[in-house]
C-alpha cells in the first residue's frame, strides 16, 4: 500500500473535439463547397438517403435528390451578387455589406 500512497494521481481529461465555433466553420465551408460545385456544374445535384414505403408497404432506402438553393443571383446592373447564409439568415461579413 505504501507504493500507492506515494503516487500522485489526477483526473484524466479527454481532449475536447466539441468546439462549436470550429463545427460551424466546417459546416459553412461544406455549404460553400456545394455552392461552388453547383456553379461549376449546372447538372450537379446532391443526394440524400431516405426511407420510402413502396406499394406493398415494404420500406426501402432510396437516394433522393436534395434541393439546394443558390446563394448567388444577378442584380439590376447585371453583376453577380453572392449572399452567404448560415441557416436561413444572411451573414454580414463586413459592416453594411
Backbone as ProteinMPNN parsed JSONL, in Angstrom:
{"seq_chain_A": "XXXXXXXXXXXXXXXXXXXXXXXXXXXXXXXXXXXXXXXXXXXXXXXXXXXXXXXXXXXXXXXXXXXXXXXXXXXXXXXXXXXXXXXXXXXXXXXXX", "coords_chain_A": {"N_chain_A": [[0.812, -1.196, 0.0], [2.067, 1.18, 0.493], [3.32, 2.021, -1.824], [1.224, 2.889, -3.448], [0.306, 5.072, -2.03], [2.33, 6.887, -2.408], [2.065, 7.691, -5.006], [1.183, 10.244, -7.279], [-1.82, 10.955, -8.24], [-4.115, 12.095, -10.681], [-7.088, 13.484, -12.154], [-8.11, 12.303, -15.326], [-8.309, 14.149, -18.227], [-10.124, 14.251, -21.113], [-9.292, 15.145, -24.46], [-11.118, 17.768, -25.902], [-13.299, 17.706, -28.588], [-15.424, 19.168, -29.193], [-15.796, 21.818, -30.1], [-17.826, 24.42, -30.699], [-17.517, 26.619, -32.42], [-15.613, 25.818, -34.33], [-17.025, 23.709, -35.474], [-19.174, 25.052, -36.682], [-17.794, 26.622, -38.529], [-16.737, 24.625, -40.179], [-19.09, 23.541, -41.165], [-20.085, 25.716, -42.633], [-18.054, 25.913, -44.564], [-18.461, 23.486, -45.914], [-20.983, 23.986, -47.034], [-20.332, 26.14, -48.708], [-18.628, 24.828, -50.498], [-20.477, 23.151, -51.769], [-22.024, 25.079, -53.063], [-20.121, 26.069, -54.828], [-19.659, 23.808, -56.431], [-22.182, 23.587, -57.617], [-22.209, 25.948, -59.076], [-20.107, 25.481, -60.885], [-20.896, 23.143, -62.238], [-23.828, 22.756, -63.709], [-25.518, 20.587, -63.773], [-25.087, 19.2, -61.464], [-26.384, 17.725, -58.576], [-26.84, 17.305, -55.253], [-27.411, 14.325, -53.292], [-29.565, 12.602, -50.95], [-30.104, 9.955, -48.583], [-33.113, 8.236, -48.139], [-35.838, 6.77, -46.4], [-38.402, 4.995, -47.926], [-41.723, 3.888, -48.402], [-42.901, 1.282, -50.433], [-45.396, 0.15, -52.878], [-46.353, -2.238, -51.751], [-45.97, -1.82, -49.111], [-43.489, -2.239, -48.04], [-40.523, -1.046, -46.61], [-37.938, 0.781, -48.114], [-34.632, 1.876, -48.752], [-33.841, 4.769, -50.431], [-32.098, 6.773, -52.822], [-32.461, 10.19, -52.975], [-32.755, 13.234, -54.763], [-31.423, 16.205, -53.35], [-32.728, 19.332, -52.478], [-31.136, 22.3, -53.14], [-30.664, 25.616, -52.521], [-29.576, 28.301, -54.572], [-26.997, 30.572, -53.748], [-26.373, 32.819, -55.082], [-27.047, 35.425, -57.442], [-28.282, 37.679, -59.985], [-27.974, 41.221, -60.046], [-29.653, 44.404, -60.62], [-27.961, 45.776, -62.359], [-26.695, 43.737, -63.667], [-24.591, 42.52, -62.435], [-23.026, 39.848, -60.629], [-24.22, 38.721, -57.572], [-23.433, 37.568, -54.393], [-24.861, 36.029, -51.663], [-24.035, 35.082, -48.609], [-25.117, 32.562, -46.434], [-26.09, 31.398, -43.211], [-27.827, 28.856, -42.171], [-31.016, 30.08, -42.354], [-30.427, 32.689, -42.316], [-28.872, 35.58, -43.632], [-25.349, 36.188, -43.723], [-23.405, 38.776, -42.32], [-20.554, 39.919, -43.439], [-18.896, 42.138, -43.518], [-19.328, 45.343, -42.068], [-22.382, 46.679, -42.956], [-22.427, 45.434, -45.426]], "CA_chain_A": [[0.0, 0.0, 0.0], [2.896, 2.377, 0.581], [3.616, 2.482, -3.185], [0.07, 3.63, -3.94], [0.226, 6.339, -1.313], [3.344, 7.808, -2.898], [1.725, 8.124, -6.363], [0.418, 11.482, -7.446], [-2.828, 10.667, -9.25], [-5.029, 13.185, -11.013], [-8.181, 13.11, -13.053], [-7.775, 12.329, -16.745], [-9.199, 14.997, -19.016], [-10.077, 13.913, -22.529], [-9.283, 16.328, -25.325], [-12.467, 18.078, -26.36], [-13.484, 17.993, -30.01], [-16.754, 19.75, -29.279], [-15.702, 23.256, -30.221], [-18.924, 24.81, -31.581], [-17.058, 27.557, -33.442], [-14.99, 25.046, -35.408], [-18.082, 22.954, -36.154], [-19.911, 25.984, -37.535], [-16.919, 26.986, -39.646], [-16.669, 23.486, -41.082], [-20.395, 23.437, -41.812], [-20.137, 26.786, -43.625], [-17.155, 25.525, -45.653], [-19.133, 22.445, -46.686], [-22.04, 24.631, -47.815], [-19.673, 26.903, -49.774], [-18.158, 23.87, -51.499], [-21.645, 22.742, -52.553], [-22.374, 26.194, -53.947], [-19.093, 26.103, -55.866], [-19.924, 22.703, -57.359], [-23.385, 23.928, -58.381], [-21.832, 26.997, -60.024], [-19.253, 24.906, -61.919], [-21.601, 22.102, -62.984], [-25.251, 23.014, -63.512], [-26.249, 19.33, -63.635], [-24.794, 18.623, -60.152], [-27.442, 17.79, -57.582], [-26.511, 16.401, -54.156], [-28.472, 13.387, -52.954], [-29.65, 12.119, -49.577], [-30.753, 8.662, -48.468], [-34.402, 8.394, -47.491], [-36.646, 5.561, -46.333], [-39.667, 5.171, -48.637], [-42.542, 2.681, -48.473], [-43.38, 1.024, -51.786], [-46.828, -0.17, -52.989], [-46.686, -3.345, -50.851], [-45.748, -1.395, -47.729], [-42.112, -2.517, -47.609], [-39.677, 0.151, -46.561], [-36.669, 0.657, -48.812], [-33.8, 3.076, -48.706], [-33.733, 5.292, -51.787], [-31.373, 8.028, -52.967], [-33.357, 11.23, -53.463], [-32.023, 14.495, -54.939], [-31.641, 17.191, -52.297], [-32.918, 20.675, -53.008], [-30.164, 23.268, -52.63], [-30.887, 26.944, -53.083], [-28.369, 29.025, -54.977], [-26.714, 31.741, -52.923], [-25.995, 33.93, -55.935], [-28.029, 35.876, -58.418], [-27.889, 38.891, -60.72], [-28.653, 42.438, -59.61], [-30.237, 45.211, -61.694], [-26.897, 46.154, -63.302], [-26.148, 42.546, -64.305], [-23.483, 41.981, -61.651], [-23.335, 38.674, -59.824], [-24.244, 39.044, -56.148], [-23.411, 36.377, -53.55], [-25.349, 36.221, -50.301], [-23.67, 33.94, -47.781], [-26.126, 32.305, -45.421], [-25.933, 30.342, -42.213], [-29.222, 28.529, -41.943], [-31.849, 30.933, -43.206], [-30.031, 34.082, -42.098], [-27.683, 36.025, -44.37], [-24.222, 36.579, -42.885], [-22.819, 40.081, -42.582], [-19.108, 39.732, -43.328], [-18.371, 43.445, -43.197], [-20.419, 46.196, -41.625], [-23.14, 47.297, -44.029], [-22.311, 44.689, -46.699]], "C_chain_A": [[0.854, 1.259, 0.0], [3.245, 2.91, -0.813], [2.456, 3.302, -3.743], [-0.07, 4.982, -3.258], [1.223, 7.362, -1.855], [3.033, 8.313, -4.315], [0.916, 9.414, -6.323], [-0.586, 11.247, -8.565], [-3.731, 11.876, -9.451], [-6.099, 12.693, -11.963], [-7.73, 13.256, -14.499], [-8.802, 13.186, -17.47], [-9.021, 14.641, -20.479], [-10.017, 15.19, -23.352], [-10.677, 16.543, -25.911], [-12.47, 18.414, -27.846], [-14.835, 18.656, -30.239], [-16.704, 21.268, -29.313], [-16.786, 23.733, -31.191], [-18.507, 25.781, -32.68], [-16.441, 26.815, -34.614], [-16.022, 24.236, -36.177], [-18.863, 23.853, -37.105], [-19.088, 26.399, -38.743], [-16.852, 25.86, -40.669], [-17.978, 23.319, -41.846], [-20.541, 24.501, -42.91], [-19.244, 26.47, -44.819], [-17.783, 24.444, -46.526], [-20.221, 23.042, -47.579], [-21.441, 25.448, -48.967], [-19.153, 25.987, -50.879], [-19.305, 23.366, -52.363], [-22.05, 23.835, -53.53], [-21.384, 26.299, -55.111], [-19.319, 25.005, -56.894], [-21.154, 22.971, -58.207], [-23.054, 24.976, -59.435], [-20.993, 26.437, -61.175], [-20.004, 23.943, -62.82], [-23.096, 22.248, -62.723], [-26.062, 21.733, -63.351], [-26.008, 18.665, -62.272], [-25.986, 18.805, -59.227], [-27.092, 16.803, -56.472], [-27.698, 15.509, -53.821], [-28.425, 13.038, -51.472], [-30.322, 10.753, -49.607], [-32.02, 8.818, -47.643], [-35.125, 7.053, -47.488], [-38.01, 5.843, -46.948], [-40.407, 3.836, -48.649], [-43.039, 2.505, -49.909], [-44.861, 0.626, -51.752], [-47.249, -1.289, -52.043], [-46.473, -2.996, -49.383], [-44.358, -1.694, -47.208], [-41.302, -1.234, -47.663], [-38.348, -0.136, -47.23], [-35.93, 1.979, -48.719], [-33.513, 3.522, -50.13], [-32.917, 6.577, -51.76], [-32.293, 9.042, -53.624], [-32.539, 12.505, -53.657], [-32.417, 15.51, -53.868], [-31.761, 18.569, -52.934], [-31.931, 21.629, -52.332], [-30.423, 24.598, -53.312], [-29.551, 27.569, -53.464], [-28.231, 30.261, -54.099], [-26.4, 32.962, -53.781], [-27.138, 34.244, -56.895], [-27.498, 37.124, -59.105], [-28.654, 40.079, -60.151], [-29.145, 43.211, -60.832], [-29.205, 45.552, -62.769], [-26.295, 44.96, -64.03], [-24.96, 41.953, -63.582], [-23.947, 40.762, -60.862], [-23.195, 39.04, -58.346], [-24.322, 37.736, -55.371], [-23.886, 36.75, -52.158], [-25.012, 34.971, -49.51], [-24.688, 33.802, -46.666], [-25.642, 31.256, -44.443], [-27.33, 30.01, -41.75], [-30.058, 29.365, -42.886], [-31.443, 32.396, -43.122], [-28.815, 34.442, -42.95], [-26.597, 36.49, -43.402], [-23.726, 37.951, -43.297], [-21.318, 39.958, -42.347], [-18.396, 41.025, -42.989], [-19.565, 44.333, -42.857], [-21.086, 46.88, -42.821], [-23.069, 46.582, -45.367], [-22.983, 43.367, -46.577]], "O_chain_A": [[0.398, 2.307, -0.455], [3.445, 4.113, -0.978], [2.675, 4.297, -4.434], [-0.528, 5.941, -3.879], [0.985, 8.567, -1.771], [3.667, 9.26, -4.781], [0.081, 9.626, -5.442], [-0.222, 11.334, -9.738], [-4.064, 12.584, -8.501], [-6.001, 11.594, -12.508], [-7.05, 14.22, -14.852], [-10.008, 12.975, -17.342], [-7.919, 14.716, -21.022], [-10.62, 16.2, -22.986], [-11.326, 15.597, -26.358], [-11.737, 19.293, -28.299], [-15.328, 18.694, -31.367], [-17.483, 21.932, -28.63], [-16.683, 23.477, -32.391], [-19.09, 25.766, -33.764], [-16.712, 27.144, -35.769], [-15.913, 24.088, -37.394], [-19.177, 23.444, -38.223], [-19.613, 26.514, -39.85], [-16.904, 26.102, -41.875], [-17.973, 22.995, -43.034], [-21.06, 24.214, -43.989], [-19.625, 26.726, -45.962], [-17.65, 24.483, -47.749], [-20.363, 22.654, -48.738], [-21.98, 25.448, -50.073], [-19.229, 26.329, -52.059], [-19.131, 23.172, -53.567], [-22.379, 23.558, -54.683], [-21.775, 26.584, -56.242], [-19.186, 25.24, -58.095], [-21.178, 22.626, -59.389], [-23.554, 24.909, -60.558], [-21.147, 26.869, -62.317], [-19.782, 23.922, -64.03], [-23.578, 21.905, -61.643], [-27.182, 21.779, -62.843], [-26.658, 17.669, -61.956], [-26.532, 19.902, -59.109], [-27.05, 15.596, -56.711], [-28.849, 15.887, -54.037], [-27.387, 13.161, -50.822], [-31.034, 10.432, -50.558], [-32.012, 9.448, -46.585], [-35.038, 6.29, -48.451], [-38.694, 6.79, -46.561], [-39.807, 2.785, -48.874], [-43.534, 3.449, -50.524], [-45.51, 0.751, -50.714], [-48.388, -1.296, -51.575], [-46.772, -3.806, -48.506], [-44.072, -1.428, -46.04], [-41.381, -0.454, -48.613], [-37.707, -1.151, -46.96], [-36.531, 3.049, -48.622], [-33.003, 2.749, -50.941], [-33.013, 7.371, -50.823], [-32.84, 8.791, -54.698], [-31.709, 12.832, -52.809], [-33.591, 15.651, -53.528], [-30.984, 18.924, -53.821], [-31.901, 21.744, -51.107], [-30.403, 24.691, -54.539], [-28.541, 27.395, -52.782], [-29.219, 30.909, -53.754], [-26.181, 34.045, -53.238], [-28.046, 33.443, -57.117], [-26.384, 37.567, -58.828], [-29.832, 39.966, -59.813], [-29.058, 42.716, -61.956], [-29.535, 45.611, -63.954], [-25.466, 45.141, -64.921], [-24.372, 40.981, -64.057], [-25.112, 40.661, -60.478], [-22.18, 39.597, -57.927], [-25.173, 36.893, -55.651], [-23.367, 37.685, -51.548], [-25.623, 33.921, -49.708], [-25.077, 34.783, -46.033], [-24.888, 30.348, -44.795], [-27.952, 30.784, -41.022], [-29.827, 29.356, -44.095], [-32.041, 33.248, -43.779], [-27.838, 33.694, -42.984], [-26.893, 37.112, -42.382], [-23.637, 38.255, -44.486], [-20.863, 39.9, -41.205], [-17.405, 41.02, -42.259], [-20.681, 44.088, -43.316], [-20.429, 47.572, -43.598], [-23.605, 47.084, -46.356], [-22.998, 42.591, -47.532]]}, "name": "protein", "num_of_chains": 1, "seq": "XXXXXXXXXXXXXXXXXXXXXXXXXXXXXXXXXXXXXXXXXXXXXXXXXXXXXXXXXXXXXXXXXXXXXXXXXXXXXXXXXXXXXXXXXXXXXXXXX"}
